[in-house]
Structure formats: structure tokens, C-alpha cells
């Protein structure tokens, strides 16, 4: 079993700790929306008993189209995330795309997330490691599960021991992703593993100027991952997913989220006894 990672005092992911979840809109759309979503997700966490990290990005730099909405930017985005923390008490996660952003993001975020396309960027990994924050790396669609060892080695070389690895599917032909569930135990031997059920349901670039996806596949993939014994889940959740400014095809509906979490808790409990 991997060693658990403490996100904030009393909240541990991995190492036999209870199932946890990282959830929120893909990108910060506005301050009112972020605060409304964070409050709703805190309520979901309290009702289900699943510890929750609020996630949302101040910038999404790896868009299909130059015209795609990217977010409010680092200064305003971090101000909004800081307000989310103050008003809800939830820990927060955000993406970092450049080494120069890591220190500023770490002043607010409890977890710095390295996007999948950047998971081999040594300077970015080392800059994130240097902050002392938890670092969650999404394994690239182009990497085998065992190749994640190189990511972990780089972070540890940079002084980071609080590492999470996220599985989000592997490229399988044009516009298609598949998930190798047999790879999850391989990654769990390195660090606690988070399963990104929403990005695993994407169809990259399938909509031409944006990414498509299969929202109906999200619960199917999540249930399979729970049976494979992941340590936590990652969901992009939205109150009006079809109107989301980003990744609308694969943001999970807020009103269906509590029921799915309860299903995952039940599967996780059964898998722990296997």
C-alpha cells in the first residue's frame, strides 16, 4: 500500500484513508459561480461523508482553439480561489502551466496540478516541488503506467514527497481515449492514485475546435475505477454542464453527483474487503 498524502491537517489521500474526491468546474467562470459551486460541493461532501478538494483553473493554456475561453488569469483567479477557501473551508486545487506561476499559486492552492500534456516538463515539476505543496500530476495520455516512476523521481529529486498521480486515459487512435485499469495498481505502488473520470470520457479534438466527450460514460468508468481500488476521484462538476464555458461535453451534473459518490463509496468498501 502507498503512503498517504496529507492535503491539510486531518485530510489524507491514500495509505488506507477513506475515499476522497477532487471536484469542481473545469475553469473559473466567475466569482459568483465559483462560490456557488464550492458551497454546493461542500454540502455534497458533508452529506456523503466523502472528503472533498475544490478544483478549478485560473487558466487553461492547452486549448484546441485559440478562441477558446481560458479563464480569468492568474491574479484574479487566485483571488477567487482564496475567497472560496475562506468562505467554505475547503482545500483547493488549481493547474499550473509555467514554472513562474508555481510560487504564486502555492500561496493559495493546497494542491498544484500538472496537466497531462506537461507531465514530463522537468522545470515545471521542480518548480512545483519547490513550493512544498502537494503536487498532483496527471499522467500523460502518451505514457505507460510504469513510466510514471520518472515523474515521481523528478519530484522527489526536487524535494517533494507529497505526490499524487492521476490516471485520465491513454490515447487510442484519433480522438479516442481508453483506460487501462490494470495499470492502476502499478501506479499505486508509486503514489496514491486519483482517477479522473471526466477527462477519461473525453474525445480529444473530436468537436473540431474543441474537445468532445461521452458524459454517459463517466459513471461507468468511475465505478470500474472504484473496483480497481483508486485512492480518490477527480470530477469536473457543473450546475449547468451544457452551458459550461469549457469542456461542456464531460462536466458532470451537480444534481447527479451525490448519488454517484454513494455508489463509489459502496464499491470501494466492497473492494477493500476483497
Secondary structure by P-SEA (a helix, b strand, c coil): ccccccccccccccccccbbbbbcccccccaaaaaaaaaaaaaaaaaacbbbbbbbbcccccccccccccccccaaaaaaaaaaaaaccccbbbbbccccaaaaaaacccbbbbccccccaaaaaaaaaaaccbbbbccccccccccaaaaaaaaaaacccbbbbbbccccccccbbbbcccaaaaaaaccbbbbccccccccccccccbbbbcccaaaaaaaaaaaacccbbbbbcccccccccccccccccccccaaaaaaaaaaaaaaaac
